[in-house]
């Protein structure tokens, strides 16, 4: 993964903060916290699951299964965006587009 400066990542955080998490691919998420009505939480650390060798398809299946099993108990879902992953994907494309201007 790329190493980006703190200023660079802050700029991306600002951009991402204006985008709905439903529009950001799972591959750009760090973790998902499922908040339950009884105040319990179920956290899926997507970065850790990837390091353990799970594919994005397997992670998506796991997440869907958890959401289905907990359906009536879910109060909220908190998504944590992986700013570095977003920047690593988008910045090269941005650079390529701006190069010809």
C-alpha positions in Angstrom: 0.0 0.0 0.0 1.1 3.6 -0.7 2.6 5.8 2.0 0.8 9.2 2.0 1.5 12.3 4.0 -0.8 13.3 6.8 -1.9 16.4 4.9 -2.7 14.3 1.8 -4.8 11.9 3.9 -6.6 14.8 5.6 -7.6 16.1 2.2 -9.0 12.7 1.2 -10.8 12.5 4.6 -12.5 15.8 3.8 -13.5 14.5 0.3 -14.8 11.2 1.7 -16.7 12.8 4.5 -19.0 14.3 1.8 -19.8 10.9 0.2 -22.4 8.5 1.5 -20.9 5.3 2.8 -23.4 3.3 0.7 -21.5 4.6 -2.4 -18.1 3.5 -1.2 -17.0 -0.1 -2.1 -16.4 -2.6 0.6 -12.8 -2.8 -0.4 -12.4 0.8 0.9 -13.8 0.1 4.4 -11.7 -0.7 7.5 -14.4 -2.0 9.7 -18.1 -2.3 10.2 -19.7 -1.9 13.6 -23.2 -3.3 13.9 -24.9 -1.5 16.8 -27.7 -3.5 18.4 -30.8 -2.3 20.2 -29.6 -3.8 23.5 -26.5 -1.5 23.2 -24.2 -4.4 22.3 -21.9 -4.2 19.3 -20.7 -6.6 16.7 -17.5 -5.4 15.0 -16.1 -6.9 11.7 -12.6 -5.7 11.1 -12.3 -6.0 7.4 -8.6 -5.3 7.2 -7.9 -8.1 9.7 -10.2 -10.5 7.7 -8.3 -9.7 4.5 -4.9 -10.3 6.3 -6.3 -13.7 7.4 -6.8 -14.6 3.8 -10.5 -14.0 3.2 -11.5 -12.7 -0.2 -13.8 -9.7 -0.5 -16.5 -12.0 -1.7 -16.2 -14.1 1.5 -16.2 -11.0 3.6 -19.3 -9.6 1.9 -21.0 -13.0 2.5 -20.0 -12.9 6.1 -21.3 -9.4 6.5 -24.6 -10.2 4.8 -25.1 -13.3 7.0 -24.4 -11.3 10.1 -26.9 -8.6 9.0 -29.6 -11.1 8.2 -29.1 -13.0 11.5 -29.2 -9.7 13.5 -31.9 -8.0 11.4 -34.5 -7.4 14.1 -31.8 -6.3 16.6 -29.9 -3.8 14.5 -30.2 -0.2 15.6 -27.5 1.3 13.4 -24.5 0.4 11.3 -21.2 2.3 11.5 -18.8 2.1 8.6 -15.2 3.2 8.9 -13.6 4.2 5.6 -10.0 3.3 4.9 -8.8 6.6 3.6 -5.5 5.2 2.4 -7.3 2.5 0.4 -9.5 5.1 -1.3 -6.6 7.4 -2.0 -4.6 4.5 -3.4 -7.4 3.6 -5.8 -8.5 7.1 -6.8 -5.3 9.2 -6.9 -3.6 7.3 -9.7 -6.7 7.7 -11.8 -6.9 11.4 -10.9 -3.3 11.9 -11.8 -3.8 10.1 -15.2 -6.8 12.3 -16.0 -5.1 15.6 -15.0 -1.9 14.8 -16.8 -3.4 15.7 -20.1 -4.9 19.0 -19.0 
